[in-house]
């Protein structure tokens, strides 16, 4: 390969991401391909046994997983006593504006996976990450239910597109 063709690839790469097709030719990556690869990279970072010591990694992962959905979901990240990931589960799925969350089901799942701590997350398809009154009340009722079985609630995140609001950072938990 000549240095000029390498230069062209490098120049193109500075403007767009390139992927190699089955014929070995480079072409610009589609937005879906970029997001799919980003999900793969973040999945490797957020896998069973990983320590959840980086709030930014959790936020980035959730942005890609639920920030783009057109319906609400409520997810729970189940952690062991050292805050290592046991499981990340979509517990409830709702409509465009709301999701019903049942504390009994969250407690059952926490016990089933032997969790010592949890992080809650849900999305706002509206694109507005500010928590509603119902959003502010929810983690308190879940926290009370989980406290009965010695499971700590570490945070609740609201994801709206690129924006993520952490209750712990706003003093809401």
Buried (B, 14 or more C-beta within 10 A) or exposed (E): EEEEEEEEEEEBEEEEEEBEEEEEEEEEBEEEEBEEEBEEEBEEEBEEEBEBEEBEBBBBBBBBBBBEBEBBBBBBBBBBEEBBBBBBBBBBEBEEEEBEBEBEEBBEBBEEBEBBBBBBBBBBBEEEBEBEEEBBEBBBEBBEBBEEEEBBBBBBBBBBBEBBBBBBEEEBB
